[in-house]
Amino acid sequence: MNESRFQRYPLNVVGKFYINAQCTDCDLCRECAPNNIRRDDRSGYSYVFKQPTNPDEVAAVEKGVAGCPTEGVSNDGDQFDWAKTPIYDWNALYKKQGNDIHFEIRAPLIKEKTNRPWWKIWQAR
Ligand code: SF4
């Protein structure tokens, strides 16, 4: 239950690189790759707003992958289907927290066999 492809932050643009729920807002990846990664000031999560398009940008984002202290920058986004691979229900999480952040999530929401909300499973890790 720790697969980052399910945890991808909803604002990431589709592509190889993305920020997952492990982000703790340390700023390292944004410092490394300001052309590609920025902060969602509502939540404190980083997200990839533009996939790297040249070797310098790729190297900058890979620096974030290597340097992130929480493995919050993922580089396997080219190995799954963004439209079909499920994602956590971030809207439900924020609603439960009383936060009015809302995302338009087009991918299917992750289903748990236990019927427990995903955030309870996540918190129990
Ligand atoms: S380096 Fe990791 S923890 Fe720090 S802002 Fe980026 S994704 Fe978040």
Residues whose N, C-alpha, C, O or C-beta is under 5 A from the ligand:
A	BS01	SF4	I19 Q22 C23 T24 D25 C26 D27 L28 C29 R30 S46 G64 C68 P69 T70 G72 V73
